[in-house]
Amino acid sequence: MPLTDQFVLFLVSLVANWFSALSGGGAGLIQLPMLIFLGLPFGVALATHKVASVFLGIGAITRHWRESHLERRFSLIILGAGLPGVVLGASTILQVPPQIATFLLGLLTAGLGLYSVFKPRLGMDYTPRNQTGAGLALGMAGLFVVGFLNGSITSGTGLFLTIWLIRHFGLDYKRAVAYTLILCGFFWNGTGALVLGVLGTVAWGWMPALLAGSILGGYLGSHLAIKKGNRWIKRAFEATTILIGLKLIFG
């Protein structure tokens, strides 16, 4: 791959993963279309993006791990409910035409941002709930659905996990983004990358620039999120979801 294209890939990956680490998802909606634009077929671009996205999780882990206070039990709930959905979604996406799914994803993504805008206190306070009984069962069903979307559509679904953790489980933005980046960014995406790598084809020659941008962008975005706090993250989440949703709807 020409050096100029590698540099373009690095810049795109850096910016996409910086936004993703700050707002809790969305890197794929910038990075995946760029891979297709530069000449990769959809299936190859999808598998390549999924592998690269694992390194967003690595970049985020290096910054969030000591300050995020992730709870072991709740982390295992997110992994246990979401990973089967990731595997199922990644196993089916290469057989599904993406046009209708992309349009619906755009509507839902923009809707998440607007919902947050009209709920001023959403994600501002840490009020944990629904971690036992029927509330937990419903929450795990939602995590499975988000996992399926993560494995199949792959682009921007970290945003769905962030808002589900806030809306249903009562997390604030700062904690929800930490869970999303570490558990979804590394473990969910790693599982999806493994499945897509086996079933599809990865453009390994494109990886050096993508990996460097993912790690650096993930670290820098996480650093800014930790420093700025909930209100700043909330605004970044709203802007990212609305803009990405419009991009998906209108192309």
N, C-alpha and C positions, 0 to 999 in steps of 0.2 A: 504494500500500500504506500503511495507517495507520502513524503514527509509533510507536505502541506495539508493533505487530508488527515493525517494523524494529528496535526496541530488543531485543525478545525474540530475534530472529534474530542480532543482534550478540552477545548474551550466550552463546547456544548455540554459535555459531561460535567464539567466543573460547575457551570451555571445551573444546570438542571438539578444536580444533587445538592447544591447549596440551597436552592429554593425548597427542595424536598425535605431536607433536614430541618429547615426553619419552620415549615408549615405542616409537616407531618405526612408528606406524600406528594406525588405528582411528577417525579422525575421522568417516568416513562413517557409522559405526554409531550415532552420535549425531545428526549433522547431517541425513542423508538422511531418517530417520523423522520428524524435526521438520518438514521441508519438506512431507512428505506430510500430516502432522497439520494443518498450517496451510492445506491446501487444494489443493496442487499434485497433479495426476495423476502416477502413478509415472514415466512416461517423461519428463515435463517436470522433475520433481524430480531424476531421475537426471542429466539433461543439465546442469541448473542446479548441482547439487552438484559435478559433475565440473569445470565451469568454475571454480567457487569454490575447489576444492581445489588448483588450480594456484598460487594465491596463498599457500597453506601453504608450498609449495616456495620461493616468493620470500622469505617471512619467515624460513625456515630458512637459506636461502643467505646472507642478510645476517649471520647469526651464526656459521654453521659454516665458511664458505669459508676463512677464514684459519687455522683450527685443526684442520680435519678431515684434511688431508694426503691428499686423494683422489688415487689414482694414475690417470693418463690412460689407460693400456692397459686396466686393469680396469674403469674407467668405460665405455669404449667397448664392452667385452665385455657389460656389463650392458645398455647401450642397444641394442646390435646384436641380442642374443638376446631381449630383452624386448619391444621396440617392435613387431615383427611380431605377437606374441601380443596386445598391447594393441589393435592395429587389428582383428584377427580377432574378439576378444572384444567390442569396442564395436560391431562391425558386426552381431553376432548377438543381443545381449542384449535388444534391443527386441522380438524375436520370441519370447522364451522366458518362460513363466510362472515367477515368481520363488520360489514357495513351497518346492518341494523343494530348490532350490539354496540357499535361505536356511537351511533346516534342516541340510543337510550342511555348509554353511559354519560354522554354529554348532558342530557337533561337532568339526570340524577346528580351529577357532580355540581352543576350550577345550582341546583336546588339545595344542596348541602350548604353552600356558601350563603345563599339568601336566607336560609333558615337560621344560620348563625348570626347574620346581620340583624335580624328581627328579634333575636333573643340576647339582649345586651349582657345578661349575667351568665350566659352559657359558657361553661368552661373556666369561669373566673375563680371558683371556689372548689376545694377538694371535699366532696361529701359522698364517700363511698357507700354503695347500696347494691342490692340484687346479687349478692355473692353467696347466697344459699337458697335452697328450695326452688320454687317455681320461677322466681326471678332469675336465678342462675341458669336454669334449664333454657329459658327463653334467650338469655344472653349468649349461651353456648350455641344455640341454633343460629343466632345472628352472626356469631364468629365463624361458623361453618360456611354460611352464605358468603361472607366477606372473603373467606379463604378460597372458596370456589372462584369468585371473581378475580382474586389475586392470581390464581393459577391459570385462569383462562384469558381474561381481557388484559391483565397484568399492568396496564397503564393507569396510574392514579388511584389504585384501590387502597393504598395506604391511607389516603384521605378518608375512605369509608371506615377503616378501622379506628382512626383517630376520633371521628365523630361518634361512632358507636360506643367507644370506651367512655366518652364524655356524657352522652345522652342517656345511655342505659346503666352504666356502672358508676356514674357520678364522679369521674376523674376530672381534674382541671386540665387545661391545655398542656401545661408543662409536663405533667406526668404521662398524659395520653400520648404525646409525641415521643417521649422516651420509650414507652412500651412499643409503639409502632416502629420506630427506627431500629430498635434492637431485635425484637421478636419477629416482626414482619420483614424488616429490611434484611436481616441475616438468616433467620431460621426458615421462615415461610419462603422467601425468595431463593434460599439455598435449595430447598426441596423442589420448588418449581424448576430451578435451573437444572437439577439432576434429571428430572423427568424429561424436560425438553431436550436436554443434551443427549439422552438416550434415544428418544423418539425422533428428534430433529437433527439439525446441523448447526454447529457454532462456528462463526468466522473468527478463529483464534488469532489470525493476523491483525485483527482490529482491536484486540484486547489491551495492549499496553497503554494506549492513550485513554481508553475508556476506564480502565482500572485506576489509573493515576487521577483522573478527574473525579471518579466516584469517591475515592478515599479522601482526597483533599476537600472536595465539596461537602461531603458528609461531615467531616470534622469542623470546618469553618461554619457551616450552617448550624450545627449543634451548639457550638460555642456562642454564637450570637443569640440563639434561642434561650440558652441558660442565663445569659447576661441580661437580656431584655425582659423576660418573664411573660406571664400569661396574656396580658393585654396586647403586647406586640405580636405574640404568636397568633392570637385570635385574628388580628387584622391581616396578618400574612396568610393565614388559612383561608379567610374569606376572599381575599384578592385572588389567591391561587386557584381556588375552586371555581369561582365565577369566570375568570378568564379562560381557564382550561375547558370548562363546560361549553362556553361559547365557541371556542376553537373546534371542539369535537362536533358540535351541532352544525356549524357553518363551514367547516373545513378550512 
